[in-house]
């Protein structure tokens, strides 16, 4: 196994929950950025390792955003949406991720 090749583990599949496909996230893909929803416990190192191993790309940087859930009313009852975390992954020049093909 070379230095570039990393062994894919089950934990890597748990780090990336799903890609975010909002208008803003899709616009940032023109700049070589991809947005994923990740668990609140995921670290930047975990996210970088998972993206590089699962999609065979080179990651330049990872930025994370933790969003607190909003308090909402539903039929007069107060409730709270779940907290979540997003990861904005900047890919190296010439790399891209095609979500229609799947992962390893």
JOURVEN-V787893 format. One record per residue. N is the residue number from 1. RES is the residue in one letter. SS is DSSP state (H for helix, E for strand, C for the rest). Layout:
BEGIN
{{N/RES/SS} {N/RES/SS}}
END
This chain:
BEGIN
{{1/X/C} {2/X/C} {3/X/C} {4/X/C} {5/X/C} {6/X/C} {7/X/C} {8/X/C} {9/X/C} {10/X/H} {11/X/H} {12/X/H} {13/X/H} {14/X/H} {15/X/H} {16/X/E} {17/X/E} {18/X/E} {19/X/E} {20/X/C} {21/X/C} {22/X/C} {23/X/H} {24/X/H} {25/X/H} {26/X/H} {27/X/H} {28/X/H} {29/X/H} {30/X/H} {31/X/H} {32/X/C} {33/X/E} {34/X/E} {35/X/E} {36/X/E} {37/X/E} {38/X/E} {39/X/C} {40/X/C} {41/X/C} {42/X/C} {43/X/C} {44/X/H} {45/X/H} {46/X/H} {47/X/H} {48/X/H} {49/X/H} {50/X/H} {51/X/H} {52/X/H} {53/X/H} {54/X/H} {55/X/H} {56/X/C} {57/X/C} {58/X/C} {59/X/E} {60/X/E} {61/X/E} {62/X/E} {63/X/E} {64/X/E} {65/X/E} {66/X/E} {67/X/E} {68/X/C} {69/X/C} {70/X/C} {71/X/E} {72/X/E} {73/X/E} {74/X/E} {75/X/C} {76/X/C} {77/X/E} {78/X/E} {79/X/E} {80/X/E} {81/X/C} {82/X/C} {83/X/C} {84/X/E} {85/X/E} {86/X/E} {87/X/E} {88/X/E} {89/X/E} {90/X/E} {91/X/E} {92/X/C} {93/X/C} {94/X/C} {95/X/C} {96/X/C} {97/X/C} {98/X/C} {99/X/C} {100/X/C} {101/X/C} {102/X/C} {103/X/C} {104/X/C}}
END
